[in-house]
């Protein structure tokens, strides 16, 4: 059987792939925000206030690393 005549290759269209991309992307963004908010609630102090009101660079780096960590976990969960 040739790879060009394999039935799985024609199972999904580009439009279907774009729809899945949008759904998973939106869900991933919402879950990353939820993970950041959960981290902020579970740690002492207000991380959001530290970043935006006090301009604390260390808190901003911490928040960025939390979002990257949550996003890596979500990406691994979505691909398996």
PyMOL CGO cylinders between C-alpha atoms (Angstrom):
from pymol import cmd
from pymol.cgo import CYLINDER

trace = [
    CYLINDER, 0.00, 0.00, 0.00, 1.40, 3.37, -1.04, 0.3, 1, 1, 1, 1, 1, 1,
    CYLINDER, 1.40, 3.37, -1.04, 1.63, 6.19, 1.51, 0.3, 1, 1, 1, 1, 1, 1,
    CYLINDER, 1.63, 6.19, 1.51, -0.28, 8.49, -0.85, 0.3, 1, 1, 1, 1, 1, 1,
    CYLINDER, -0.28, 8.49, -0.85, -3.32, 6.23, -0.88, 0.3, 1, 1, 1, 1, 1, 1,
    CYLINDER, -3.32, 6.23, -0.88, -3.42, 5.78, 2.89, 0.3, 1, 1, 1, 1, 1, 1,
    CYLINDER, -3.42, 5.78, 2.89, -6.94, 6.63, 4.14, 0.3, 1, 1, 1, 1, 1, 1,
    CYLINDER, -6.94, 6.63, 4.14, -5.79, 8.37, 7.36, 0.3, 1, 1, 1, 1, 1, 1,
    CYLINDER, -5.79, 8.37, 7.36, -4.13, 11.20, 5.42, 0.3, 1, 1, 1, 1, 1, 1,
    CYLINDER, -4.13, 11.20, 5.42, -7.48, 12.41, 4.02, 0.3, 1, 1, 1, 1, 1, 1,
    CYLINDER, -7.48, 12.41, 4.02, -9.44, 12.00, 7.25, 0.3, 1, 1, 1, 1, 1, 1,
    CYLINDER, -9.44, 12.00, 7.25, -9.13, 15.61, 8.46, 0.3, 1, 1, 1, 1, 1, 1,
    CYLINDER, -9.13, 15.61, 8.46, -9.21, 18.86, 6.53, 0.3, 1, 1, 1, 1, 1, 1,
    CYLINDER, -9.21, 18.86, 6.53, -7.19, 22.02, 7.08, 0.3, 1, 1, 1, 1, 1, 1,
    CYLINDER, -7.19, 22.02, 7.08, -10.32, 23.72, 8.42, 0.3, 1, 1, 1, 1, 1, 1,
    CYLINDER, -10.32, 23.72, 8.42, -10.79, 20.96, 10.99, 0.3, 1, 1, 1, 1, 1, 1,
    CYLINDER, -10.79, 20.96, 10.99, -7.14, 21.33, 12.03, 0.3, 1, 1, 1, 1, 1, 1,
    CYLINDER, -7.14, 21.33, 12.03, -7.54, 25.09, 12.42, 0.3, 1, 1, 1, 1, 1, 1,
    CYLINDER, -7.54, 25.09, 12.42, -10.66, 24.60, 14.52, 0.3, 1, 1, 1, 1, 1, 1,
    CYLINDER, -10.66, 24.60, 14.52, -8.82, 22.20, 16.82, 0.3, 1, 1, 1, 1, 1, 1,
    CYLINDER, -8.82, 22.20, 16.82, -5.87, 24.62, 16.97, 0.3, 1, 1, 1, 1, 1, 1,
    CYLINDER, -5.87, 24.62, 16.97, -8.18, 27.44, 18.07, 0.3, 1, 1, 1, 1, 1, 1,
    CYLINDER, -8.18, 27.44, 18.07, -10.02, 25.33, 20.65, 0.3, 1, 1, 1, 1, 1, 1,
    CYLINDER, -10.02, 25.33, 20.65, -6.87, 23.89, 22.21, 0.3, 1, 1, 1, 1, 1, 1,
    CYLINDER, -6.87, 23.89, 22.21, -5.11, 27.24, 22.07, 0.3, 1, 1, 1, 1, 1, 1,
    CYLINDER, -5.11, 27.24, 22.07, -7.99, 29.03, 23.82, 0.3, 1, 1, 1, 1, 1, 1,
    CYLINDER, -7.99, 29.03, 23.82, -8.29, 26.25, 26.41, 0.3, 1, 1, 1, 1, 1, 1,
    CYLINDER, -8.29, 26.25, 26.41, -4.53, 26.34, 27.01, 0.3, 1, 1, 1, 1, 1, 1,
    CYLINDER, -4.53, 26.34, 27.01, -4.53, 30.10, 27.54, 0.3, 1, 1, 1, 1, 1, 1,
    CYLINDER, -4.53, 30.10, 27.54, -7.46, 29.89, 29.98, 0.3, 1, 1, 1, 1, 1, 1,
    CYLINDER, -7.46, 29.89, 29.98, -5.77, 27.09, 31.93, 0.3, 1, 1, 1, 1, 1, 1,
    CYLINDER, -5.77, 27.09, 31.93, -2.45, 28.98, 32.04, 0.3, 1, 1, 1, 1, 1, 1,
    CYLINDER, -2.45, 28.98, 32.04, -4.25, 32.02, 33.48, 0.3, 1, 1, 1, 1, 1, 1,
    CYLINDER, -4.25, 32.02, 33.48, -6.06, 29.80, 35.97, 0.3, 1, 1, 1, 1, 1, 1,
    CYLINDER, -6.06, 29.80, 35.97, -2.73, 28.23, 37.00, 0.3, 1, 1, 1, 1, 1, 1,
    CYLINDER, -2.73, 28.23, 37.00, -1.22, 31.69, 37.55, 0.3, 1, 1, 1, 1, 1, 1,
    CYLINDER, -1.22, 31.69, 37.55, -4.23, 32.80, 39.60, 0.3, 1, 1, 1, 1, 1, 1,
    CYLINDER, -4.23, 32.80, 39.60, -4.09, 29.59, 41.67, 0.3, 1, 1, 1, 1, 1, 1,
    CYLINDER, -4.09, 29.59, 41.67, -0.38, 30.10, 42.31, 0.3, 1, 1, 1, 1, 1, 1,
    CYLINDER, -0.38, 30.10, 42.31, -1.07, 33.70, 43.36, 0.3, 1, 1, 1, 1, 1, 1,
    CYLINDER, -1.07, 33.70, 43.36, -3.80, 32.57, 45.79, 0.3, 1, 1, 1, 1, 1, 1,
    CYLINDER, -3.80, 32.57, 45.79, -1.67, 29.81, 47.34, 0.3, 1, 1, 1, 1, 1, 1,
    CYLINDER, -1.67, 29.81, 47.34, 1.41, 31.95, 48.02, 0.3, 1, 1, 1, 1, 1, 1,
    CYLINDER, 1.41, 31.95, 48.02, 1.66, 34.70, 50.64, 0.3, 1, 1, 1, 1, 1, 1,
    CYLINDER, 1.66, 34.70, 50.64, 1.30, 38.25, 49.41, 0.3, 1, 1, 1, 1, 1, 1,
    CYLINDER, 1.30, 38.25, 49.41, -0.30, 39.62, 46.27, 0.3, 1, 1, 1, 1, 1, 1,
    CYLINDER, -0.30, 39.62, 46.27, 1.86, 38.80, 43.26, 0.3, 1, 1, 1, 1, 1, 1,
    CYLINDER, 1.86, 38.80, 43.26, -0.22, 40.93, 40.91, 0.3, 1, 1, 1, 1, 1, 1,
    CYLINDER, -0.22, 40.93, 40.91, 0.16, 44.00, 43.15, 0.3, 1, 1, 1, 1, 1, 1,
    CYLINDER, 0.16, 44.00, 43.15, 3.89, 43.37, 43.51, 0.3, 1, 1, 1, 1, 1, 1,
    CYLINDER, 3.89, 43.37, 43.51, 4.32, 43.39, 39.75, 0.3, 1, 1, 1, 1, 1, 1,
    CYLINDER, 4.32, 43.39, 39.75, 2.05, 46.23, 38.66, 0.3, 1, 1, 1, 1, 1, 1,
    CYLINDER, 2.05, 46.23, 38.66, 1.97, 48.56, 41.66, 0.3, 1, 1, 1, 1, 1, 1,
    CYLINDER, 1.97, 48.56, 41.66, 5.43, 48.12, 43.19, 0.3, 1, 1, 1, 1, 1, 1,
    CYLINDER, 5.43, 48.12, 43.19, 7.18, 47.31, 39.87, 0.3, 1, 1, 1, 1, 1, 1,
    CYLINDER, 7.18, 47.31, 39.87, 8.98, 44.35, 41.46, 0.3, 1, 1, 1, 1, 1, 1,
    CYLINDER, 8.98, 44.35, 41.46, 11.10, 42.75, 38.72, 0.3, 1, 1, 1, 1, 1, 1,
    CYLINDER, 11.10, 42.75, 38.72, 11.79, 39.59, 40.75, 0.3, 1, 1, 1, 1, 1, 1,
    CYLINDER, 11.79, 39.59, 40.75, 8.05, 39.01, 41.18, 0.3, 1, 1, 1, 1, 1, 1,
    CYLINDER, 8.05, 39.01, 41.18, 7.55, 39.49, 37.42, 0.3, 1, 1, 1, 1, 1, 1,
    CYLINDER, 7.55, 39.49, 37.42, 10.24, 36.90, 36.66, 0.3, 1, 1, 1, 1, 1, 1,
    CYLINDER, 10.24, 36.90, 36.66, 8.61, 34.51, 39.12, 0.3, 1, 1, 1, 1, 1, 1,
    CYLINDER, 8.61, 34.51, 39.12, 5.19, 35.03, 37.52, 0.3, 1, 1, 1, 1, 1, 1,
    CYLINDER, 5.19, 35.03, 37.52, 6.63, 34.46, 34.05, 0.3, 1, 1, 1, 1, 1, 1,
    CYLINDER, 6.63, 34.46, 34.05, 8.32, 31.26, 35.12, 0.3, 1, 1, 1, 1, 1, 1,
    CYLINDER, 8.32, 31.26, 35.12, 5.08, 30.03, 36.70, 0.3, 1, 1, 1, 1, 1, 1,
    CYLINDER, 5.08, 30.03, 36.70, 3.19, 30.67, 33.47, 0.3, 1, 1, 1, 1, 1, 1,
    CYLINDER, 3.19, 30.67, 33.47, 5.90, 28.92, 31.41, 0.3, 1, 1, 1, 1, 1, 1,
    CYLINDER, 5.90, 28.92, 31.41, 5.88, 25.95, 33.80, 0.3, 1, 1, 1, 1, 1, 1,
    CYLINDER, 5.88, 25.95, 33.80, 2.09, 25.62, 33.68, 0.3, 1, 1, 1, 1, 1, 1,
    CYLINDER, 2.09, 25.62, 33.68, 2.15, 25.96, 29.90, 0.3, 1, 1, 1, 1, 1, 1,
    CYLINDER, 2.15, 25.96, 29.90, 4.74, 23.18, 29.56, 0.3, 1, 1, 1, 1, 1, 1,
    CYLINDER, 4.74, 23.18, 29.56, 2.59, 20.88, 31.71, 0.3, 1, 1, 1, 1, 1, 1,
    CYLINDER, 2.59, 20.88, 31.71, -0.50, 21.73, 29.64, 0.3, 1, 1, 1, 1, 1, 1,
    CYLINDER, -0.50, 21.73, 29.64, 1.35, 21.13, 26.36, 0.3, 1, 1, 1, 1, 1, 1,
    CYLINDER, 1.35, 21.13, 26.36, 2.54, 17.75, 27.56, 0.3, 1, 1, 1, 1, 1, 1,
    CYLINDER, 2.54, 17.75, 27.56, -0.99, 16.83, 28.68, 0.3, 1, 1, 1, 1, 1, 1,
    CYLINDER, -0.99, 16.83, 28.68, -2.57, 17.94, 25.40, 0.3, 1, 1, 1, 1, 1, 1,
    CYLINDER, -2.57, 17.94, 25.40, -0.14, 16.00, 23.21, 0.3, 1, 1, 1, 1, 1, 1,
    CYLINDER, -0.14, 16.00, 23.21, -0.46, 12.69, 25.02, 0.3, 1, 1, 1, 1, 1, 1,
]
cmd.load_cgo(trace, "trace")
